[in-house]
Amino acid sequence: MTNRPGQAGRSRGLKIAVVVLSVLLAMSVFGHLIQGFISALTTPTTGGDSRLLEVLIENNHSASKIAVIPVEGLISSGSVEGSGYSTVSLIEDQLKLAGRDERVKAVLLKVNSPGGEVLASDDIYRAIEKFQDEYDKPVVASMGSLAASGGYYVSAPCRWIVANELTITGSIGVIMQTYNYRGLMNKVGLRPMVFKSGKFKDMLSGEKDLENPSPDAKAINDEEQAMVQKMVNETFQRFKTVVETGRKNANQENASNPGGTTGRKLRADWADFADGRILSGKEAQELGLVDETGNWLAAVKRTKILAGVSEANLVTYQPPFNLGNLFRLFGKSNAGQIKVDLGFDLPHLQAGLYFLAPSYLN
């Protein structure tokens, strides 16, 4: 006896449904197992309503702890995927937890970043400065392969800065970049029609004709350029002030440290090198921008000295595992998106001022 076509289709659909449900059930069980495993390795934090969990990185069987806080990738005000935090709020919460925990004696900032948004970098800088003032616990910056521009900006308020001799750092400066594509529009016969409430409302528009402007348009463009340059110069001055103040405060704080050294002081001509150029860790130390050259272990050792402890466990704070984030990951779609392969990936930047290493933009 053969199955009818309708019965065969229903049977096949039922089998597919069973397989899908089995996969979802397995994923759910696996997710709960992972959650249990992570919970077994973590300790509830003492941060009140914080959603972060304390994770043990290195167990040295000590009552004291050093909190490791990473600053990695592009510094932005955007959300960290799957965490429910922005880059700034995540670091702020981690610092609060480290401050409230009496067993945490110091913070080790693990920096590996080309920089990023001016405001986000400044918010992190202020959070570190406030943490040291409020809790009287030292923050040590450990620079990885890249800690340039905004990556250096967030390191500047730290009590001590350690960089590998080959670390790419420096790039002290500000950049605001846009593109003008009017020449391309002219070639294909496109002409913009602009209606605006004020003469500067289309500042930095990529549609402006810069090659053949009218006398009035040229005057407006010159004014715009002066206004933008003034803003860049003011932000750059702020960057230099942050560096100078941070290094001076660190020297004063370290004067009576157990380590018996104040670290490196800024060289008199350091500002001559604050022209956007990148520096090696060794060059940065010679200028006084870095206190010590060494690897991660050297940074850990220095943190213990500043904290006045002989040994400490290394911990970090992470958002808990969320199975919903896994399902959202599978549910992502690239439909409707068109990608043009230019041979390189452009950074996903929004309009604004940036502390960014030049190599990241090119």
N, C-alpha and C positions, 0 to 999 in steps of 0.2 A: 504494500500500500504506500503510495507516494504522498508527500506533503503538498498541500496546495501552495501556490506562490505567496498568498497572504500569510499563511502559517509560517513559511520559511522566513519571511521578512520579520515577523514578530519574534520568532525564536532568535534570530541574529541580533535584533535590537535588545532583547533581554540579556543575551550573553555580553553585549557591549556594556550595558548598564551595570551588570554584575562586576565586570572588570574595573570599570571606572570607580564604583563604590568601594571595591577592594583596595584600589590604589589610594583613594582618599583616606580610608580607614588606616592603612599601613602608614601613610604620611602623618596622620594624627598621632598614632601610637609612637612613631619614631620621634615626632616633635616633643611629646611629653617625656620620652626617655632622655632626650637631649636636655630639656628643661631641668629634669631631675639631676642629671649629671652636672650641669652648670651650677645648680643650687648647692650641690654637694661640695663644689670647689669655691663657692663664694660665701661671703659673710654679709649679713644685713648691715647696711650703713646706718649711721646715726644722724642722718640728715633730715629728719622729720618727714616731709612729704616728697622727698627726692625719690625718683624712680630708678636710680642707679644702684648697681650692686658692686660690692668690693670684691675684686678678683686678685688672688695671690699669684704674683709673678715669680718671686724667688723667696723660698722659705729658708731663712738663716737662723730659725729658732730663737728669735729675739722678741722681747716685749715691745720694742720700738719699731716704727714703720716709716718708710719713705714712700710718698705717693708719686707715682709716675703719671704725668699728664702729657699725652702726645699732641703736638700741633703739626699736622701733616697735610700735604696738598695745598690747594688754593684756599686762602683765608677769605671767607665770604660770610654774608649775613644769611645765606640760604640754609635750608635744613639739611642735616646729615641723614642720608637715606636710611630708613628703617629704624630711626632712633626717636623721632618725635622732638628732637632738639635742633636748634641752629648751632653752627660752629661756636658762636660766642656763648650762647646759653649753656652749652655742654661744658665748656671750660669753666664758666662761672660756677656751675653746680659742683664740678669736681673740686674746685678750690674751696668752696664752702664746706664740703664734706671733709676735706683734708684739714681745714681750719678747726672744725668742731671736734674732731677726733683727737683726744689728748695723746694718744699713742703715736700719732703722725708727727714726726719731729721736723720734717722738711719736705719740700716738693722738688721733684726733678722734672723739668720741662724738656720733653724730647722733641726737638724741632727738626723737621725735614720739610721745608716749604719754600716756594719761590716768592711768597708774598701774596698780595691780594688787595681787597678793598681797603681803602683808607679808614673808613669808619669802623669796620670790623676789627682791623688791626689795632686801632686806637682803643676800642672797647676792651680788647684782651689785655693791652698794655695797662689800662686803668685797673682792671680786675686784679692783675698781678701786683701792682703797686699797692692797692687797697688791702690785699691779702697779707702782704708783708707788714704793713702798718698795723693792721687790726689784730693779727694773731702772733706777731713777732716770730715768725718761722721763715727761714731762708728759702728762696727759690733759686735753683741752679739751672742754667740752660745748658743742655747738651746738644750741640749742633751735629746733625748727620751729614749726608752728602751735599745737601743744599739748604742754606738758611740765609737767603738773600732778601733784600728790600724789606717787605713786610715781615718776612721771617726773622730778620735782624731787629726790626722795630719792636716785636713782641718779646725779644730777648733782652732788650736794652735795660728794663727796670730790674732785672735779676741781680741777685747779690754776687753771682759768679757766673762767668760764661766760659764753657769749655768747647773747643772746636778741634776737629782733626786737622792736621797740617794741610790736607787736601780738600777740606770743606770749601765749597763755593759760597762765599758770603759777601758782605758789603752791598753794592748796588743801592747805596743810599740816595734816594731821589724819588720823584713823583712823575707819573706819566698820565696824560689824558689823550686818547687816540681815537680818531674817527677816519672814515673813508669818504672821498669825494668821487662820485661816479657820474658826474655830469658829462664828462667827455664821452663816456660809453653811451649815455642817453642820446647825445647829439648825433652819434654815428648811426644809431638805429631809428632816429627821427622822433624821439620822445621829448616833450617839453612840459615841465611841471607848471601847474596853475596853483598859486599860493594865495590864500586869504588869511591875513593875520591881524591881531589886535594891536601889535606894537612892532617896531622895526627890528627888535632883537628876538622875537618869538620863534624864529626859525634858525636860531644860533646853531652852528655846527651841522647844519643840514647838508647832506651829501649831494643835494640836487643843485647847489649854487654854482653859477657859472664863474669860475675863478680865472679863466683864461681871457674872457672878453667882458668884464663887468662894466656897467655904466659908472660914471664918476660918483654918483650917489651910493651905488652898491659897493664900490671900492672903499669909500669912506666908512661905510657901516661895517664892512669886513675887517678893516683895520681896527675899528673900535672893539669889535668882538674879540679879535686876536689879543688886544691889550687886556681886556677884561679876563679872558681865560688864563692868560699868562700870569696876571696878578694873583688869581686864585691858586695856580700851581705854585707860584713863589711863596705864598703864605703857608701853604701846606708843607712845602719843602723846609721852610724855616721852623715849622713845628717839629718836623722829623729831626732836624739838627738839635733842637732844644731837648727833645726826648733823649737823644743819645748823650748829650752833654750832662743833663741832669741825672740820668740813670747811672752813668759811670761815676760821677762825683759822689752820689749817695752811696753807691756800692763801696767805694774807697773808704768813706767815712765809717760805714757800718762794719767793714772788715778790719778796721784799725785795731780793735781789741779782740779779734777772733782767736779761737784756740789754735788755728793754723799758723799764727804768727806772721801773716803777710797780708798786705792790703790789696793784693792783686795788681794788675797793670793800670797805670794812669794814662789818660788820653795824651797822645803826643801833641805838642804845640801846633803842628801843622796838619792835624788829622782832617780838618775841614777841607783842605785842598784836595783830599781824596774822596770827598763826599760829592762826586760829580756824576754818579750813576755807574761808575766802573765796578766790576766785580773783583773781589779779592780772595786769595787763598786764606786758609785758617792761619797760616804762618804770617802772612802779610798783615792780617787783621790784628794779630797779637803784637806785632811790632808797632802798630799805630795805637795800641791800647784799646781797641774795640773788643778784643778777646783777652781774658785773663790767663788762659792756660791752653796749651795744645795737648791733645790726648784723645783716647777713645772713650767708649761708653763706660768701661771699668774705671777709668780715671775720673769721669764725672761722678760716678757712684761714690768713689773714695773721697772726693772733694766734698760731696754733699754730707757724708758722715762727719767729716771734720767740722764743717760749718754748723752742723746740728749738734755737735758735742756728744756723739754716740760712737761706740766702738763697733757696733753691729746693728743691723736693722733689716727687717723683711721688706721686700719691694712689693707694693700693691698698686692696683689701678682701679678705676671705676668705669663700669660699662653698663649700658642699657640692657635690661634682661632680654632673653630670647623671646621673640614674639612670632608665633606660628602664622598669624595674620599677615605679617610682612612677607613670609614665604609664598603665600597664596597670591599676594599682590604682585610679587615678582613674576610668577607664572602668568598673571593676567595682563602684564604689560604688552602693549601693541605698538608697532611702528607704522601702523597704517596711516596714510595721509602725509607721511614725512618723505621728503626728497633730499637725498644726500648727494652732493657733488664732490667727487674725489679730486682734490687739488694736490694730492701727493703729501699732504700734511694735515693735521687737525688743528683748527683754530680754537683758542680757548673760549669757553662760553662765558663771556663777560657782558655785564650790563653797562649802561652809560654811567660815567662817573670817574672819579679820581682813583688811581691805583698806586700802591707800592708794589711794583712787580719787577722781577729780574728781566733784563732785555731778552735773554735767550728764550724766555717763556712766550714772549710775544712774537718772535720771529720764527 
